[in-house]
Amino acid sequence: MPRRIARVAGAVAGVLLLVGLINGVLFSAVLDMLDASYRQADALIPPDMQPPQAVDSPGSAQSLVA
């Protein structure tokens, strides 16, 4: 019986270690890649561009989404 418990505990520890590595490495790399692509897309917007004037448009002074 202790051998069976050790195998289950080892498998659980291995899965947790794998999930931790994926979350720490892969997830971080994906977020860095997305951040770089959004930075490039944001650079295409001219800095002197006026915000929208329509009340229902995101980014307007009355909008809750800034």
Helices and strands as residue ranges (DSSP letters): H 2-21, I 22-26, H 27-43
